[in-house]
């Protein structure tokens, strides 16, 4: 940590108008939250699927062979696609014929195919000091033998929070998913959320005096995010800026 502090000190002091009047180190709590959810894959409906659905909508077909003969497509392709559409409940076999379900009607009208995928589990990191899930993975958390004192403005109630808004969780999970131009994985259903352990993350605080503008302000380096943390900087400025002027100028 001392090497990081030295590097940041050098960077800040490259501006000859800045003077570091105080530096400090403290830690913020980060809650690990394990989420189980059901994703769906959304893609543009391909031509063959559209043709099959339209055919079933307009005529009676008892089996894949009849559809294969009508569309002049290999029966194996038809069987695979019919099996998929049955599994995701776009069609059903009713009164001896294939019929579109209401779900099938809706997706055909929109030209969008949505496939429910297997249940997945993800680990999210919630910061009570930011009131958000951080855009970073659990593997970035480091273990320390000794930790500095806790951040002086930790919201104790938020620190003990174990229930989270579903919309916030979905937004955080969605951010982790890769998107492509033809297929998009979406999260619409949260199965279970379990708040687990709290880890402490070190932050480096610098109180700076800009001699040219005659202002005092804070910079805070968040070691988990590996960047300056504007949220924590703003919190400190709102609570302490008047005191800094009295104490350091």
Secondary structure, DSSP 4 states (H G I P E B T S, - for coil): -HHHHHHHHHHHTTSTTEEEEEEEEEEEEEEEEEEEEEEEEEEEPPHHHHHHHHHHHHS---SHHHHHHHHT--HHHHHHHHHHHHHTTSEEEETTEEEE-HHHHHHHHHTEEEEEEEEEEEEEEEETTTTEE-SS-GGG----SS--PBPTT--HHHHT-----HHHHHHHHHHHS-B-SSEEEEEEEEEEEEEEEEEEEEEEEEEEEETTTTEEEEEEEETTTTEE-HHHHHHHHHHHHHHHHHHH-
